[in-house]
Amino acid sequence: MKLAELRKLSIRKQFKIHFRLRNGMECVISENGIAQVPALKGIPDFNLEEELASASEFLLEPAAVPDKKVDKKNLPTPRPVTRAELAGMSSIAPGSGTASDHEDE
């Protein structure tokens, strides 16, 4: 599982995907596919691809629902998933690996 696959999954499913780095910080991939480390204050001394390779647990957080008519009690809650579950989700994502999947066109 690569960072690019998680970025695509977060966009398609409108999730924020959280995972812990080995140094204790957390990486959040937004529903826009942007990977961020909120606690980072300078140039990182790590590689996110390598950190992702060592991550075993993830948290899927549904993106904010803009509809104000939605009952706040029925909002989807964040849920923990394993690497295997997340890999399964990314492999069955619609259009994954197709020839029309070009980011710079």
Secondary structure as the mmCIF struct_conf table of DSSP 4:
data_model
#
loop_
_struct_conf.conf_type_id
_struct_conf.id
_struct_conf.beg_label_comp_id
_struct_conf.beg_label_asym_id
_struct_conf.beg_label_seq_id
_struct_conf.end_label_comp_id
_struct_conf.end_label_asym_id
_struct_conf.end_label_seq_id
HELX_RH_AL_P HELX_RH_AL_P1 LEU A 3 LYS A 13
TURN_TY1_P TURN_TY1_P1 GLN A 14 GLN A 14
STRN STRN1 PHE A 15 ARG A 20
TURN_TY1_P TURN_TY1_P2 ARG A 22 ASN A 23
BEND BEND1 GLY A 24 GLY A 24
STRN STRN2 GLU A 26 ILE A 29
TURN_TY1_P TURN_TY1_P3 GLU A 31 ASN A 32
BEND BEND2 GLY A 33 GLY A 33
STRN STRN3 ALA A 35 GLN A 36
TURN_TY1_P TURN_TY1_P4 PRO A 38 ALA A 39
BEND BEND3 GLY A 42 ILE A 43
BEND BEND4 ASP A 45 PHE A 46
HELX_RH_AL_P HELX_RH_AL_P2 LEU A 48 SER A 54
STRN STRN4 GLU A 57 PRO A 62
HELX_LH_PP_P HELX_LH_PP_P1 ALA A 63 VAL A 65
TURN_TY1_P TURN_TY1_P5 LYS A 68 LYS A 69
BEND BEND5 VAL A 70 VAL A 70
HELX_RH_3T_P HELX_RH_3T_P1 LYS A 72 ASN A 74
BEND BEND6 LEU A 75 LEU A 75
STRN STRN5 ARG A 79 THR A 82
HELX_RH_AL_P HELX_RH_AL_P3 ARG A 83 SER A 91
BEND BEND7 ILE A 92 ALA A 93
TURN_TY1_P TURN_TY1_P6 PRO A 94 GLY A 97
TURN_TY1_P TURN_TY1_P7 ALA A 99 SER A 100
TURN_TY1_P TURN_TY1_P8 GLU A 103 ASP A 104
#
